[in-house]
Amino acid sequence: MKTLILENALNHLLSTHQVDISPLEGKTIRLSLQDFPLDVYFICTNNRFFVVTSSDVVDVEITLTVSAFSDLLKKTELHDMLRQDKIIIHGDVKTAQLLVDILQQLDFEEVLSQWTGDIIAHQAGKVIKHLKSSDRPISAFKDKIAAILINPKVVK
């Protein structure tokens, strides 16, 4: 179920931002988050991504933390993260760089704001920033969401 949600969300973002993913055509990318239960394969075919939980063939395996993933989305250079051991790449580094370049073109807050409004999208962005600075991102996420739900700020 989570792969289907991730697949639909990613393909929606790509179509909304009109991102060209053709350089990844035929590629399979494994993405593993060390501190979050996510280990998926992105298969790029027919100008869209399919997200699955296993694959016999992999062009590149990318392993990183939620914080490092957040850094990548904020346009941190891949080679800097490799140098700092914040990301582990096995396989075709060029394919990994192409994926990072594509993900960096997406504005997640903007798309979220279309569904939730600016305030909630901004709050979600703040939660993600808070997660980035935490040593325990899942606990931090639960705490931040609980705080927002218990004491929402009303903007007039």
Steps between C-alpha positions, in 0.01 A plus 500: 500500500776747592675431171183585307457824695866591447478414131187708443634796697835496320346473154253777585785726611696422184205578273407814695854636470544371143830332586674301226593160641602348165871484600396234755302293248561130564684560828424335834596687815485360851441759772543402866451731794701382801287663769156464343324185377547566129683264264361527147600470137419768245467361149488766231318399186263672256584839652369409846620332817374171631573434868544137607641318802739270312688476174748254351696771320624822658703774331575685823431459872470815710501475879460806721318646800185711495715800587735435208202452267364835616840656430494361146158649438635836618760489225801380700761371257513121470880487490520704824271251671706210369815662637335544840373138503138620524398284206610157376481425130567160342485485124463768235567837668386682184153343537492607866592856399226503234243396762621767741483763224140400426392501866658842552273646232190417706340745744319276747356786708347664193323183392386424854358852531267431205333225702528635854544875472808709567489482879495121528762464226722748683449310827593176322816670374582604856448142620743374236759758604454393862550136401821589325649639819393202714702193592173303529289612202202268555457608864552863399237463227244357743574774755473781245175368350352455849596858590336636185181299556473583871575869468436620143588859428213698356601756239263792449 
